[in-house]
Amino acid sequence: MKKEKVVLSFLSCLVAVSLFVGCAKNDVAPVATVNNVPISGSDYEKNITRILDTLKIQNPQVLQEKNAEDIIGKRLLEDMIVREVSIQEAQKANITVTDEEVKELVNQAKAQFKKDENGNELTERQQEDAFYKALKEQGLTEKEYLDNVKKDVLINKYRRDLVSKNMKPATEEETKAFFNNISAIYNNDTKKIAELKKTPGLFEEADVVAQQLKVTLAPKAQIDTILVFVDGNISAQDKAARKELATKIRKEITNAAAFEDVAKKYTADPNDKIFASTIDVYKGMQPEEVSSKAISLNIDQVSDPIEVLRANAAPNLAQGYFIIKVRGKVAEQKFVYDTFKNDLTNYINNKRAEFVIAQSIANSVKSSDIKILKTYEMDKSTETVAASSVSASTESAAAAK
């Protein structure tokens, strides 16, 4: 069960952006039916292939988990069923989609092709060509794509309609109370925190936002870095040599302008395992030795080598001796009600909207006639185990008699 949750947690965002690339021809048996409307087997195969291909590139270790592909497939099928249920509910509610609404969404998609991969501006003709090339690469005709966009608009309008009819917007008093709960956690008010924990969910709800704010409002810095990498299994002698090299590099950096030249010089040979990058850090970010130093330095100031070494570290962990130069800084921000009132109100309303939509869809799914026609290997294994257990129990009972 734990492994299944790991796979699903990664998929929660991936599936949302990867689903429903088209309405392919039904040349494959349906994988399910919703109120006698088939869920296309061709669409399912096309989508599962895209998801698995993406995972192989972005997060291949997920696919090593037990029953990973079945878990992913089941999640995909569930989302396709929910999509079909939502479409049917929207049609029952007499929600319609205009050509202008579809065109607006298509134009937003085409706007993503204003520049080529090198950042060069494209002409309108080139944008059109790039857009249709992308459709072709996904195996879509323009008609299939437009049909899919129309369904997306229909579902979004249906969900907005659900929210407008069933959600109570946050009041000023509710927003203020939420702010006070977050403030207690943000400022570590132990007495108030203890009170919050007495009411189920109250602390957890505020804690999510408080932890995000600790990053958002923390002092920040943008830094250039040179890392003299040190492997976790390096000998004491080699470690000392790497430290000496880092000290040598720092001495060559006579001012802020020289930092980039020195970085280029020492990162030219990848075998030297010296790396340069520009990163944004905030107070408390790991490795804390680097982020704390960055916050304390002035703009254009260059640090001495900062040692970051971890026992039993993974081979690819960024550790060793960091030399940093501060490019820019952002001071710590204050968490005050007037500044964040609108954001907190929107946060509460968005959460309530999500609940209304989820609850309504769950009820619609429950009342729908849904038949799953797709079988998975993990289900067969479960059935085998269950059958074996029943058989063993029957034999034990017979023996007892």
C-alpha positions as CSV (number, residue, x, y, z in Angstrom):
1,M,0.0,0.0,0.0
2,K,2.8,2.4,0.8
3,K,4.4,1.9,-2.6
4,E,1.1,2.4,-4.3
5,K,0.8,5.8,-2.5
6,V,4.3,6.8,-3.7
7,V,3.3,6.1,-7.3
8,L,0.0,8.0,-7.0
9,S,1.5,11.0,-5.3
10,F,3.8,11.5,-8.2
11,L,1.0,11.0,-10.7
12,S,-1.3,13.5,-9.0
13,C,0.1,16.3,-11.1
14,L,1.4,14.3,-14.0
15,V,-1.9,12.8,-14.9
16,A,-3.7,16.1,-14.7
17,V,-1.5,17.5,-17.5
18,S,-1.1,14.3,-19.5
19,L,-4.7,13.0,-19.9
20,F,-7.0,13.0,-22.8
21,V,-4.8,13.9,-25.7
22,G,-7.5,13.0,-28.2
23,C,-10.5,11.2,-29.3
24,A,-9.1,8.3,-31.2
25,K,-11.0,5.9,-33.4
26,N,-12.5,3.1,-31.4
27,D,-10.5,0.3,-32.9
28,V,-9.7,-1.1,-29.5
29,A,-12.3,-2.6,-27.1
30,P,-13.7,-0.1,-24.6
31,V,-12.0,-0.2,-21.2
32,A,-15.2,0.8,-19.3
33,T,-18.7,2.2,-19.8
34,V,-20.5,5.0,-18.0
35,N,-24.3,4.8,-18.3
36,N,-23.7,2.7,-21.4
37,V,-21.4,5.3,-23.0
38,P,-18.0,3.5,-23.8
39,I,-14.6,4.8,-22.6
40,S,-12.4,4.4,-25.7
41,G,-9.8,1.7,-25.5
42,S,-7.8,3.6,-28.1
43,D,-7.8,6.8,-26.0
44,Y,-6.8,4.8,-23.0
45,E,-3.9,3.2,-24.8
46,K,-2.7,6.5,-26.2
47,N,-2.8,8.2,-22.9
48,I,-1.2,5.4,-20.9
49,T,1.7,5.3,-23.4
50,R,2.2,9.1,-23.1
51,I,2.2,8.9,-19.3
52,L,4.7,6.0,-19.2
53,D,7.0,7.6,-21.7
54,T,7.0,10.8,-19.6
55,L,7.8,8.8,-16.5
56,K,10.7,7.0,-18.2
57,I,12.3,10.4,-18.8
58,Q,11.3,12.4,-15.7
59,N,11.0,9.8,-12.9
60,P,12.0,6.3,-14.0
61,Q,12.4,5.0,-10.5
62,V,8.6,5.2,-10.0
63,L,8.2,2.5,-12.6
64,Q,10.4,0.2,-10.5
65,E,7.7,0.0,-7.8
66,K,5.7,-3.2,-7.5
67,N,2.6,-3.1,-9.8
68,A,3.6,0.5,-10.9
69,E,2.1,0.3,-14.4
70,D,-1.1,-1.2,-13.1
71,I,-1.5,1.5,-10.5
72,I,-0.8,4.1,-13.1
73,G,-3.3,2.5,-15.5
74,K,-6.0,2.3,-12.8
75,R,-5.5,6.0,-11.9
76,L,-5.8,6.9,-15.6
77,L,-9.0,4.9,-16.0
78,E,-10.5,6.5,-12.9
79,D,-9.8,9.9,-14.3
80,M,-11.2,9.1,-17.7
81,I,-14.4,7.8,-16.0
82,V,-14.7,11.0,-13.9
83,R,-14.2,13.0,-17.1
84,E,-17.0,11.2,-18.8
85,V,-19.3,11.5,-15.8
86,S,-18.6,15.2,-15.7
87,I,-19.5,15.6,-19.4
88,Q,-22.7,13.7,-18.9
89,E,-23.7,15.8,-15.8
90,A,-22.9,19.0,-17.8
91,Q,-25.1,17.9,-20.6
92,K,-27.9,17.1,-18.1
93,A,-27.6,20.7,-16.7
94,N,-28.0,22.0,-20.3
95,I,-24.6,23.7,-20.2
96,T,-23.4,24.6,-23.7
97,V,-20.1,25.7,-25.3
98,T,-19.8,28.4,-27.9
99,D,-17.3,28.5,-30.8
100,E,-15.8,31.7,-29.3
101,E,-15.0,29.9,-26.0
102,V,-13.3,27.1,-27.9
103,K,-11.4,29.5,-30.0
104,E,-10.1,31.4,-27.0
105,L,-8.6,28.2,-25.5
106,V,-7.1,27.2,-28.8
107,N,-5.5,30.7,-29.1
108,Q,-4.0,30.3,-25.6
109,A,-2.5,27.0,-26.8
110,K,-1.1,28.5,-30.0
111,A,0.4,31.4,-28.0
112,Q,2.8,28.8,-26.5
113,F,4.5,28.6,-29.9
114,K,5.5,32.3,-30.2
115,K,9.1,31.4,-29.9
116,D,11.3,28.5,-31.1
117,E,13.5,26.4,-28.9
118,N,16.2,29.0,-29.1
119,G,14.0,31.9,-28.0
120,N,13.6,33.4,-31.5
121,E,10.3,35.1,-32.3
122,L,8.2,33.2,-34.9
123,T,5.9,34.6,-37.5
124,E,2.2,33.9,-37.4
125,R,2.7,31.3,-40.1
126,Q,5.5,29.7,-38.3
127,Q,3.5,29.6,-35.1
128,E,0.6,27.8,-36.9
129,D,3.1,25.3,-38.4
130,A,4.6,24.6,-35.0
131,F,1.2,24.2,-33.4
132,Y,0.0,21.7,-36.0
133,K,3.3,19.9,-35.9
134,A,2.7,19.3,-32.2
135,L,-0.7,18.0,-32.8
136,K,0.6,15.6,-35.4
137,E,3.3,14.4,-33.0
138,Q,0.6,13.5,-30.5
139,G,-1.3,11.6,-33.2
140,L,-4.2,14.1,-33.3
141,T,-6.2,15.6,-36.2
142,E,-7.4,19.2,-35.8
143,K,-11.0,17.9,-35.5
144,E,-10.0,15.5,-32.6
145,Y,-8.2,18.3,-30.9
146,L,-11.1,20.8,-31.2
147,D,-13.5,18.1,-29.9
148,N,-11.3,17.6,-26.9
149,V,-11.0,21.3,-26.2
150,K,-14.8,21.6,-26.4
151,K,-15.1,18.9,-23.7
152,D,-12.5,20.7,-21.5
153,V,-14.5,23.9,-21.7
154,L,-17.7,22.1,-21.0
155,I,-16.3,20.5,-17.9
156,N,-14.8,23.7,-16.6
157,K,-18.1,25.5,-17.1
158,Y,-20.0,22.7,-15.3
159,R,-17.6,23.0,-12.4
160,R,-17.9,26.7,-12.2
161,D,-21.6,26.3,-12.2
162,L,-21.4,23.8,-9.3
163,V,-19.3,26.3,-7.3
164,S,-21.5,29.3,-7.9
165,K,-24.6,27.4,-6.8
166,N,-23.2,25.4,-3.8
167,M,-20.3,27.3,-2.3
168,K,-20.5,29.9,0.5
169,P,-17.7,32.4,0.0
170,A,-15.4,33.2,3.0
171,T,-16.5,36.1,5.2
172,E,-14.1,38.7,6.7
173,E,-14.4,37.0,10.1
174,E,-13.4,33.6,8.6
175,T,-10.4,35.1,6.8
176,K,-9.3,36.9,10.0
177,A,-9.6,33.7,12.1
178,F,-7.6,31.8,9.5
179,F,-4.9,34.5,9.5
180,N,-4.7,34.3,13.4
181,N,-4.3,30.5,13.2
182,I,-1.5,30.8,10.6
183,S,0.2,33.5,12.6
184,A,0.3,31.3,15.7
185,I,2.1,28.6,13.8
186,Y,4.3,31.0,11.9
187,N,5.4,32.7,15.1
188,N,5.5,29.4,17.1
189,D,2.9,30.5,19.6
190,T,2.9,27.2,21.5
191,K,-0.2,28.0,23.6
192,K,-2.3,28.9,20.6
193,I,-0.9,25.8,18.7
194,A,-2.0,23.5,21.5
195,E,-5.5,25.0,21.3
196,L,-5.6,24.5,17.5
197,K,-4.7,20.8,17.8
198,K,-7.7,20.2,20.0
199,T,-10.0,20.7,16.9
200,P,-9.4,18.0,14.2
201,G,-8.0,19.5,11.0
202,L,-7.7,23.0,12.3
203,F,-4.0,22.9,13.0
204,E,-3.2,20.9,9.8
205,E,-5.1,23.4,7.6
206,A,-3.2,26.4,8.9
207,D,0.1,24.6,9.1
208,V,0.2,24.0,5.4
209,V,0.0,27.7,4.7
210,A,2.4,28.6,7.5
211,Q,5.1,26.3,6.2
212,Q,4.7,27.8,2.7
213,L,5.0,31.3,4.1
214,K,8.2,30.5,5.9
215,V,9.7,30.0,2.5
216,T,7.8,32.8,0.7
217,L,8.6,35.4,3.3
218,A,12.1,34.3,4.3
219,P,15.1,36.5,3.3
220,K,16.4,35.3,0.0
221,A,19.5,35.7,-2.1
222,Q,20.5,34.9,-5.7
223,I,24.0,33.5,-5.8
224,D,26.7,32.4,-8.2
225,T,28.4,29.2,-7.0
226,I,31.5,27.2,-7.7
227,L,31.4,23.8,-6.1
228,V,34.6,21.7,-5.7
229,F,32.8,18.4,-5.5
230,V,33.8,15.9,-2.8
231,D,32.6,12.3,-3.0
232,G,31.3,10.8,0.2
233,N,33.8,7.9,0.0
234,I,36.9,10.0,-0.6
235,S,40.0,9.4,1.4
236,A,41.1,11.9,4.0
237,Q,44.2,12.8,1.9
238,D,42.1,13.4,-1.2
239,K,39.6,15.4,0.8
240,A,42.4,17.7,2.0
241,A,43.6,18.1,-1.6
242,R,40.1,19.2,-2.7
243,K,39.9,21.7,0.2
244,E,43.3,23.1,-0.8
245,L,42.1,23.4,-4.4
246,A,39.0,25.3,-3.3
247,T,41.2,27.7,-1.3
248,K,43.4,28.2,-4.4
249,I,40.3,29.0,-6.5
250,R,39.1,31.5,-4.0
251,K,42.4,33.3,-4.0
252,E,42.2,33.8,-7.7
253,I,38.8,35.6,-7.3
254,T,40.1,39.1,-6.7
255,N,36.7,40.8,-7.1
256,A,33.1,40.1,-8.2
257,A,33.8,40.5,-11.9
258,A,36.6,37.9,-11.7
259,F,34.2,35.3,-10.3
260,E,32.8,34.3,-13.7
261,D,36.2,34.1,-15.4
262,V,37.6,31.8,-12.7
263,A,34.4,29.7,-12.8
264,K,34.8,29.1,-16.5
265,K,38.5,28.3,-16.1
266,Y,38.0,25.6,-13.5
267,T,34.8,24.0,-14.9
268,A,36.2,23.5,-18.4
269,D,37.2,19.9,-17.7
270,P,34.2,17.8,-16.4
271,N,36.7,15.2,-15.1
272,D,37.8,17.8,-12.5
273,K,34.3,17.7,-10.9
274,I,34.1,21.4,-10.4
275,F,30.7,22.9,-11.1
276,A,29.4,26.4,-11.5
277,S,25.7,27.6,-11.4
278,T,23.4,30.4,-10.4
279,I,20.8,29.5,-7.9
280,D,18.2,31.2,-5.6
281,V,18.3,30.4,-1.9
282,Y,16.3,31.3,1.1
283,K,17.0,31.2,4.8
284,G,16.9,27.6,6.1
285,M,17.2,26.0,2.6
286,Q,19.5,23.0,2.4
287,P,22.4,22.9,2.5
288,E,21.9,25.4,5.3
289,E,25.6,26.2,5.5
290,V,25.3,27.8,2.1
291,S,22.0,29.5,2.4
292,S,22.9,31.0,5.8
293,K,26.1,32.4,4.4
294,A,24.4,33.8,1.4
295,I,21.9,35.7,3.5
296,S,24.7,37.2,5.7
297,L,26.9,38.4,2.8
298,N,26.5,41.7,1.0
299,I,25.8,42.0,-2.7
300,D,28.9,41.2,-4.8
301,Q,30.7,39.8,-1.8
302,V,32.5,36.5,-2.3
303,S,32.7,33.9,0.4
304,D,35.6,31.8,1.5
305,P,35.2,28.1,0.8
306,I,32.1,26.7,2.7
307,E,32.5,23.0,3.7
308,V,29.3,20.9,3.1
309,L,30.0,17.2,3.8
310,R,27.5,14.6,4.8
311,A,28.2,11.1,6.1
312,N,26.9,8.3,4.0
313,A,25.7,10.8,1.4
314,A,24.2,9.7,-1.9
315,P,26.9,9.6,-4.7
316,N,25.2,12.5,-6.6
317,L,24.5,14.8,-3.6
318,A,25.9,18.3,-4.2
319,Q,28.5,18.4,-1.5
320,G,32.1,19.5,-1.1
321,Y,33.5,23.1,-0.9
322,F,31.2,25.9,-2.1
323,I,32.5,29.4,-3.1
324,I,29.6,31.8,-3.5
325,K,29.1,35.3,-4.7
326,V,25.9,37.2,-4.0
327,R,24.1,38.7,-7.0
328,G,21.1,40.1,-5.3
329,K,19.1,39.9,-2.0
330,V,15.5,40.2,-0.9
331,A,14.8,41.2,2.7
332,E,12.5,39.2,5.0
333,Q,8.8,40.1,4.6
334,K,6.3,40.5,7.3
335,F,3.1,38.4,7.6
336,V,0.5,41.1,8.2
337,Y,-3.2,40.8,7.7
338,D,-3.8,43.8,5.3
339,T,-1.2,42.6,2.9
340,F,-2.3,38.9,2.8
341,K,-6.1,39.3,3.3
342,N,-7.1,38.8,-0.3
343,D,-4.7,35.9,-0.8
344,L,-6.1,34.1,2.3
345,T,-9.6,34.8,1.2
346,N,-8.9,33.3,-2.2
347,Y,-7.2,30.3,-0.6
348,I,-10.2,29.5,1.5
349,N,-12.6,29.9,-1.4
350,N,-10.4,27.7,-3.6
351,K,-10.4,25.0,-1.0
352,R,-14.1,25.2,-0.6
353,A,-14.6,25.1,-4.4
354,E,-12.4,22.0,-4.6
355,F,-14.5,20.3,-1.9
356,V,-17.8,21.2,-3.6
357,I,-16.6,19.9,-7.0
358,A,-15.1,16.7,-5.4
359,Q,-18.2,16.0,-3.4
360,S,-20.6,16.6,-6.3
361,I,-18.5,14.4,-8.7
362,A,-18.2,11.6,-6.1
363,N,-22.0,11.6,-5.8
364,S,-22.4,11.6,-9.6
365,V,-20.0,8.7,-9.9
366,K,-21.8,6.8,-7.2
367,S,-25.2,7.2,-8.9
368,S,-23.8,6.3,-12.4
369,D,-23.9,2.9,-13.9
370,I,-20.2,2.2,-14.3
371,K,-18.8,-1.0,-15.7
372,I,-15.0,-1.7,-15.7
373,L,-14.0,-3.8,-18.7
374,K,-10.3,-3.5,-18.3
375,T,-8.5,-6.1,-16.2
376,Y,-5.1,-5.7,-14.6
377,E,-2.4,-8.2,-13.6
378,M,-2.4,-6.9,-10.0
379,D,-6.1,-7.8,-9.7
380,K,-5.5,-11.3,-11.0
381,S,-2.8,-11.7,-8.3
382,T,-5.1,-10.5,-5.6
383,E,-7.8,-12.9,-6.8
384,T,-5.3,-15.8,-6.7
385,V,-4.2,-14.9,-3.2
386,A,-7.9,-14.6,-2.1
387,A,-8.7,-17.9,-3.7
388,S,-5.8,-19.6,-2.0
389,S,-6.9,-18.2,1.4
390,V,-10.4,-19.4,0.9
391,S,-9.1,-22.8,-0.1
392,A,-6.8,-23.0,2.9
393,S,-9.6,-22.0,5.2
394,T,-11.9,-24.7,3.7
395,E,-9.2,-27.4,4.1
396,S,-8.6,-26.3,7.7
397,A,-12.2,-26.5,8.5
398,A,-12.5,-29.9,6.9
399,A,-9.6,-31.2,8.9
400,A,-11.1,-29.9,12.1
401,K,-14.2,-31.9,11.4
